[in-house]
């Protein structure tokens, strides 16, 4: 009777993960920095825009409620 030992599922998963990560095309430090700056600028701009819209709608709703 021949028994074939199955590799540990966790070990196999780790090996496959490492193999896949070696295939990844990683950005350079400069590219990562530039993309991070772009993300921060867009997030800041969108949060300012949404904050302004929230303020304006709150004022508008308050105005409508005081008229009624």
C-alpha positions in Angstrom: 0.0 0.0 0.0 1.5 3.3 -1.1 0.5 6.4 0.6 1.1 9.8 -1.0 1.4 12.5 1.6 -0.6 15.6 0.6 1.2 18.8 1.2 -0.1 21.0 4.0 -2.8 23.3 2.7 -1.3 26.3 4.5 2.2 25.6 3.1 0.8 25.1 -0.4 -1.2 28.4 -0.2 1.9 30.3 1.0 4.1 28.9 -1.8 1.5 29.8 -4.4 1.1 33.3 -3.0 4.9 33.9 -3.1 4.9 32.6 -6.7 2.2 35.0 -7.7 3.8 37.9 -5.9 7.0 37.3 -7.9 5.0 37.9 -11.1 3.7 41.3 -10.0 5.1 44.4 -11.7 5.7 46.7 -8.7 5.8 50.5 -9.2 9.0 52.4 -8.6 9.3 54.6 -5.6 8.7 57.7 -7.7 5.6 56.3 -9.3 4.2 55.2 -5.9 4.9 58.7 -4.5 3.2 60.4 -7.5 0.2 58.2 -7.3 -0.1 58.7 -3.6 0.0 62.5 -4.0 -2.7 62.3 -6.7 -4.9 60.2 -4.4 -4.5 62.6 -1.5 -5.3 65.6 -3.7 -8.4 64.0 -5.1 -9.6 62.9 -1.7 -9.0 66.4 -0.3 -10.9 68.0 -3.2 -13.8 65.6 -3.0 -14.1 66.0 0.8 -14.1 69.8 0.4 -16.7 69.6 -2.3 -19.0 67.2 -0.4 -18.6 69.3 2.8 -19.6 72.4 0.9 -22.6 70.6 -0.7 -23.6 69.3 2.8 -23.4 72.8 4.2 -25.4 74.3 1.3 -28.2 71.7 1.5 -28.4 72.0 5.2 -28.8 75.8 4.9 -31.4 75.3 2.1 -33.4 72.8 4.2 -33.2 75.2 7.2 -34.5 78.0 5.0 -37.4 76.0 3.6 -38.4 74.9 7.1 -38.4 78.4 8.5 -40.6 79.6 5.6 -43.2 76.9 6.1 
